[in-house]
Amino acid sequence: QRLHDNLFDQPMRLERVNSQEIPEGQGEVAVTTNLGDSPCEIELSSLVPPDGLPRATFLFPNGEVSVKEKKLDEGEKILSVNGIVKSHILNGVCTALYNDNMMNIKYRYKDDELSFIPSLTLPSNSLSFAFKRQLTPSDKFSYRYHFDTNYWSAVYKQKASKHVKWKAGYGSDERLGWASVWVGDAGGKTKEAPLKTKVQLMIKVPQNNIRNSTVVFRVKKRWDF
């Protein structure tokens, strides 16, 4: 009873939340309150105008769990549970992400030169890992392997200068090798972004049919009106 009283004795705030999931022509409001003196919170959010039950989210220091109403393709409505938990383990970060009866457990270790990321998906038991190594300040190598399919991919990146960066890689799933060059300054402040242009030239070479090689040309340019 004391927890119930403390819940509603806490100051509550009304928020308008921006979300990419909000349908066009609708908004979203949320009410959040603390659970007594603990760092945990409960949030209730709903579309405006309402379109079903509100979403309930329990937030705690290492993650959050939410329950919301989900409409299936057949028109049936069910309750969907989603959650994420993060924890520091062995100088790295372990993340467990649960979404509609599927869980992904990922561990990430990273220092100034090395990054190692094993990942397990349940219940499919799909296991993979990513490995990244900073060879020099301008050279980086990355490798990814999927144990259930034996697919792997490797990418080598080099920043030749402030304005030139090239990459080369191979993916065993498509048996495709590729190389690309980016020309353009990717740095700078946000307000300078409209003045920047990046150009990419990529060559794709299929391993099983070299004659079907393709050349891709891309231009990235931002304008502000």
C-alpha positions as a Markdown table, in Angstrom:
| # | Residue | x | y | z |
|---|---|---|---|---|
| 1 | Gln | 0.0 | 0.0 | 0.0 |
| 2 | Arg | 2.9 | 2.4 | 0.8 |
| 3 | Leu | 4.3 | 1.9 | -2.7 |
| 4 | His | 1.0 | 2.7 | -4.2 |
| 5 | Asp | 0.7 | 5.9 | -2.2 |
| 6 | Asn | 4.2 | 7.0 | -3.0 |
| 7 | Leu | 3.6 | 6.5 | -6.7 |
| 8 | Phe | 0.8 | 9.0 | -6.9 |
| 9 | Asp | 2.4 | 11.4 | -4.4 |
| 10 | Gln | 5.3 | 12.0 | -6.8 |
| 11 | Pro | 5.1 | 15.0 | -9.2 |
| 12 | Met | 4.0 | 14.0 | -12.7 |
| 13 | Arg | 4.9 | 15.6 | -15.9 |
| 14 | Leu | 3.0 | 15.7 | -19.2 |
| 15 | Glu | 5.2 | 15.4 | -22.3 |
| 16 | Arg | 4.7 | 15.4 | -26.0 |
| 17 | Val | 6.9 | 12.8 | -27.5 |
| 18 | Asn | 8.3 | 12.8 | -31.0 |
| 19 | Ser | 8.4 | 9.3 | -32.6 |
| 20 | Gln | 8.9 | 7.9 | -36.1 |
| 21 | Glu | 6.2 | 5.3 | -35.3 |
| 22 | Ile | 3.5 | 8.0 | -34.9 |
| 23 | Pro | 1.1 | 7.9 | -37.9 |
| 24 | Glu | 0.7 | 11.1 | -39.9 |
| 25 | Gly | -1.9 | 13.4 | -38.5 |
| 26 | Gln | -1.5 | 12.1 | -34.9 |
| 27 | Gly | 0.6 | 13.1 | -31.9 |
| 28 | Glu | 1.6 | 11.4 | -28.7 |
| 29 | Val | 1.5 | 12.4 | -25.1 |
| 30 | Ala | 3.1 | 10.6 | -22.1 |
| 31 | Val | 2.8 | 10.8 | -18.3 |
| 32 | Thr | 5.8 | 9.7 | -16.3 |
| 33 | Thr | 6.1 | 9.3 | -12.5 |
| 34 | Asn | 8.8 | 8.1 | -10.1 |
| 35 | Leu | 8.4 | 5.0 | -7.9 |
| 36 | Gly | 9.0 | 6.6 | -4.5 |
| 37 | Asp | 12.6 | 7.3 | -3.8 |
| 38 | Ser | 13.9 | 4.7 | -6.3 |
| 39 | Pro | 15.5 | 5.6 | -9.6 |
| 40 | Cys | 12.7 | 3.6 | -11.4 |
| 41 | Glu | 9.9 | 5.3 | -13.4 |
| 42 | Ile | 6.7 | 4.3 | -15.0 |
| 43 | Glu | 5.5 | 5.9 | -18.2 |
| 44 | Leu | 2.1 | 5.7 | -19.8 |
| 45 | Ser | 1.9 | 7.0 | -23.4 |
| 46 | Ser | -0.9 | 7.2 | -25.9 |
| 47 | Leu | -1.6 | 8.5 | -29.4 |
| 48 | Val | -3.7 | 11.6 | -29.8 |
| 49 | Pro | -6.4 | 10.9 | -30.8 |
| 50 | Pro | -6.2 | 7.5 | -29.1 |
| 51 | Asp | -5.9 | 4.3 | -31.2 |
| 52 | Gly | -6.1 | 1.5 | -28.7 |
| 53 | Leu | -4.7 | 0.9 | -25.2 |
| 54 | Pro | -1.9 | 3.2 | -23.9 |
| 55 | Arg | 1.7 | 1.8 | -23.9 |
| 56 | Ala | 3.1 | 1.2 | -20.4 |
| 57 | Thr | 6.9 | 1.4 | -19.9 |
| 58 | Phe | 8.8 | 0.5 | -16.8 |
| 59 | Leu | 12.2 | 2.3 | -16.8 |
| 60 | Phe | 15.1 | 1.3 | -14.5 |
| 61 | Pro | 18.8 | 2.3 | -14.4 |
| 62 | Asn | 19.9 | -0.6 | -16.6 |
| 63 | Gly | 17.1 | -0.6 | -19.1 |
| 64 | Glu | 13.4 | -0.6 | -19.7 |
| 65 | Val | 10.4 | -2.9 | -20.4 |
| 66 | Ser | 7.3 | -1.8 | -22.3 |
| 67 | Val | 3.9 | -3.4 | -23.0 |
| 68 | Lys | 1.8 | -2.1 | -25.9 |
| 69 | Glu | -1.1 | -3.2 | -28.0 |
| 70 | Lys | -0.1 | -4.5 | -31.4 |
| 71 | Lys | -2.4 | -5.1 | -34.4 |
| 72 | Leu | -1.7 | -8.2 | -36.5 |
| 73 | Asp | -2.2 | -8.4 | -40.3 |
| 74 | Glu | -5.3 | -10.4 | -39.7 |
| 75 | Gly | -6.8 | -7.5 | -37.7 |
| 76 | Glu | -6.4 | -9.2 | -34.3 |
| 77 | Lys | -4.9 | -7.2 | -31.5 |
| 78 | Ile | -2.4 | -8.7 | -29.0 |
| 79 | Leu | -0.2 | -7.4 | -26.2 |
| 80 | Ser | 3.4 | -7.0 | -27.3 |
| 81 | Val | 6.3 | -7.0 | -24.8 |
| 82 | Asn | 9.6 | -5.4 | -25.6 |
| 83 | Gly | 12.6 | -4.7 | -23.4 |
| 84 | Ile | 16.3 | -3.9 | -23.2 |
| 85 | Val | 18.8 | -4.4 | -20.4 |
| 86 | Lys | 22.4 | -3.3 | -20.4 |
| 87 | Ser | 25.2 | -4.1 | -18.0 |
| 88 | His | 29.0 | -3.6 | -17.7 |
| 89 | Ile | 30.8 | -7.0 | -17.7 |
| 90 | Leu | 34.5 | -7.7 | -18.0 |
| 91 | Asn | 35.4 | -4.2 | -19.3 |
| 92 | Gly | 32.7 | -4.4 | -21.9 |
| 93 | Val | 28.9 | -3.9 | -22.2 |
| 94 | Cys | 26.4 | -6.7 | -22.4 |
| 95 | Thr | 23.0 | -5.9 | -24.0 |
| 96 | Ala | 19.9 | -8.1 | -24.0 |
| 97 | Leu | 17.2 | -7.0 | -26.4 |
| 98 | Tyr | 13.8 | -8.7 | -26.3 |
| 99 | Asn | 11.2 | -8.0 | -29.1 |
| 100 | Asp | 8.1 | -10.1 | -29.9 |
| 101 | Asn | 9.3 | -13.5 | -28.5 |
| 102 | Met | 12.8 | -13.0 | -29.9 |
| 103 | Met | 15.9 | -12.2 | -27.8 |
| 104 | Asn | 19.2 | -10.9 | -28.9 |
| 105 | Ile | 22.1 | -11.0 | -26.5 |
| 106 | Lys | 25.2 | -9.0 | -27.5 |
| 107 | Tyr | 28.5 | -8.3 | -25.8 |
| 108 | Arg | 30.7 | -5.5 | -26.9 |
| 109 | Tyr | 34.3 | -5.0 | -25.9 |
| 110 | Lys | 36.1 | -2.0 | -27.2 |
| 111 | Asp | 39.4 | -0.2 | -26.6 |
| 112 | Asp | 41.4 | 2.3 | -28.6 |
| 113 | Glu | 42.5 | -0.4 | -31.1 |
| 114 | Leu | 40.2 | -3.4 | -30.8 |
| 115 | Ser | 36.5 | -4.1 | -30.9 |
| 116 | Phe | 35.0 | -7.6 | -30.4 |
| 117 | Ile | 31.2 | -8.1 | -30.6 |
| 118 | Pro | 29.7 | -11.7 | -30.2 |
| 119 | Ser | 25.9 | -11.9 | -30.6 |
| 120 | Leu | 23.4 | -14.7 | -29.9 |
| 121 | Thr | 19.8 | -14.7 | -31.1 |
| 122 | Leu | 17.2 | -16.9 | -29.4 |
| 123 | Pro | 15.2 | -19.1 | -30.0 |
| 124 | Ser | 16.9 | -19.6 | -33.4 |
| 125 | Asn | 20.3 | -20.0 | -31.7 |
| 126 | Ser | 21.9 | -17.9 | -34.4 |
| 127 | Leu | 25.5 | -17.0 | -33.3 |
| 128 | Ser | 27.7 | -14.5 | -34.9 |
| 129 | Phe | 30.6 | -12.3 | -34.0 |
| 130 | Ala | 32.2 | -9.1 | -35.4 |
| 131 | Phe | 35.9 | -8.2 | -35.0 |
| 132 | Lys | 37.3 | -4.7 | -35.7 |
| 133 | Arg | 41.0 | -3.7 | -35.5 |
| 134 | Gln | 42.5 | -0.3 | -35.8 |
| 135 | Leu | 45.8 | -1.1 | -37.6 |
| 136 | Thr | 47.0 | 2.5 | -37.8 |
| 137 | Pro | 45.4 | 5.9 | -37.2 |
| 138 | Ser | 44.2 | 5.8 | -40.8 |
| 139 | Asp | 43.7 | 2.0 | -41.4 |
| 140 | Lys | 41.0 | -0.2 | -40.0 |
| 141 | Phe | 40.0 | -3.9 | -40.7 |
| 142 | Ser | 36.7 | -5.5 | -39.8 |
| 143 | Tyr | 35.5 | -9.1 | -40.0 |
| 144 | Arg | 32.1 | -10.7 | -39.4 |
| 145 | Tyr | 31.2 | -14.4 | -39.2 |
| 146 | His | 27.9 | -16.2 | -38.8 |
| 147 | Phe | 28.2 | -19.7 | -37.3 |
| 148 | Asp | 24.8 | -21.0 | -38.4 |
| 149 | Thr | 25.3 | -20.2 | -42.1 |
| 150 | Asn | 29.1 | -20.1 | -42.3 |
| 151 | Tyr | 28.7 | -16.7 | -44.1 |
| 152 | Trp | 31.5 | -14.2 | -43.5 |
| 153 | Ser | 32.5 | -10.8 | -44.6 |
| 154 | Ala | 35.6 | -8.6 | -44.4 |
| 155 | Val | 36.2 | -4.9 | -45.0 |
| 156 | Tyr | 39.4 | -2.9 | -45.1 |
| 157 | Lys | 39.2 | 0.9 | -44.8 |
| 158 | Gln | 41.9 | 3.5 | -45.3 |
| 159 | Lys | 41.6 | 7.2 | -44.8 |
| 160 | Ala | 44.3 | 8.5 | -47.3 |
| 161 | Ser | 43.7 | 12.1 | -46.5 |
| 162 | Lys | 41.0 | 14.4 | -45.1 |
| 163 | His | 39.2 | 14.3 | -48.3 |
| 164 | Val | 39.9 | 10.8 | -49.6 |
| 165 | Lys | 38.8 | 7.5 | -48.1 |
| 166 | Trp | 38.8 | 4.1 | -49.8 |
| 167 | Lys | 37.3 | 0.7 | -48.8 |
| 168 | Ala | 37.6 | -2.8 | -50.1 |
| 169 | Gly | 35.7 | -5.9 | -49.0 |
| 170 | Tyr | 34.2 | -9.3 | -49.7 |
| 171 | Gly | 31.0 | -11.0 | -48.7 |
| 172 | Ser | 30.7 | -14.8 | -49.0 |
| 173 | Asp | 26.9 | -14.9 | -49.0 |
| 174 | Glu | 26.8 | -13.1 | -52.4 |
| 175 | Arg | 30.3 | -14.2 | -53.3 |
| 176 | Leu | 31.0 | -10.6 | -54.1 |
| 177 | Gly | 34.1 | -8.6 | -53.9 |
| 178 | Trp | 34.0 | -4.8 | -54.1 |
| 179 | Ala | 36.2 | -1.7 | -53.8 |
| 180 | Ser | 35.1 | 2.0 | -53.5 |
| 181 | Val | 36.6 | 5.4 | -53.2 |
| 182 | Trp | 34.9 | 8.3 | -51.4 |
| 183 | Val | 36.0 | 11.9 | -52.2 |
| 184 | Gly | 34.8 | 14.7 | -50.0 |
| 185 | Asp | 35.3 | 16.1 | -46.5 |
| 186 | Ala | 33.1 | 14.1 | -44.1 |
| 187 | Gly | 34.1 | 16.2 | -41.1 |
| 188 | Gly | 33.1 | 19.7 | -40.0 |
| 189 | Lys | 30.3 | 21.1 | -38.0 |
| 190 | Thr | 26.6 | 20.6 | -38.8 |
| 191 | Lys | 26.1 | 24.1 | -40.0 |
| 192 | Glu | 28.8 | 23.4 | -42.7 |
| 193 | Ala | 27.1 | 20.3 | -44.0 |
| 194 | Pro | 25.1 | 22.0 | -46.7 |
| 195 | Leu | 28.4 | 23.2 | -48.3 |
| 196 | Lys | 29.8 | 19.6 | -48.5 |
| 197 | Thr | 29.6 | 17.1 | -51.3 |
| 198 | Lys | 30.8 | 13.5 | -51.3 |
| 199 | Val | 31.4 | 11.4 | -54.4 |
| 200 | Gln | 31.7 | 7.6 | -54.4 |
| 201 | Leu | 33.0 | 5.3 | -57.2 |
| 202 | Met | 32.4 | 1.6 | -56.5 |
| 203 | Ile | 33.4 | -1.5 | -58.4 |
| 204 | Lys | 31.5 | -4.8 | -57.7 |
| 205 | Val | 33.0 | -8.1 | -58.9 |
| 206 | Pro | 31.0 | -11.4 | -58.5 |
| 207 | Gln | 33.3 | -14.3 | -57.8 |
| 208 | Asn | 31.4 | -16.7 | -60.0 |
| 209 | Asn | 31.0 | -14.4 | -63.0 |
| 210 | Ile | 33.6 | -11.7 | -63.4 |
| 211 | Arg | 32.1 | -10.5 | -66.7 |
| 212 | Asn | 29.0 | -9.3 | -64.7 |
| 213 | Ser | 31.1 | -6.8 | -62.8 |
| 214 | Thr | 29.4 | -3.4 | -62.3 |
| 215 | Val | 30.5 | 0.1 | -61.6 |
| 216 | Val | 28.4 | 2.3 | -59.2 |
| 217 | Phe | 28.6 | 6.1 | -59.0 |
| 218 | Arg | 27.0 | 8.0 | -56.1 |
| 219 | Val | 26.9 | 11.6 | -55.1 |
| 220 | Lys | 25.8 | 12.8 | -51.7 |
| 221 | Lys | 24.9 | 16.5 | -51.4 |
| 222 | Arg | 22.8 | 18.3 | -48.9 |
| 223 | Trp | 20.8 | 21.5 | -49.5 |
| 224 | Asp | 19.0 | 23.5 | -46.9 |
| 225 | Phe | 16.1 | 25.6 | -48.1 |
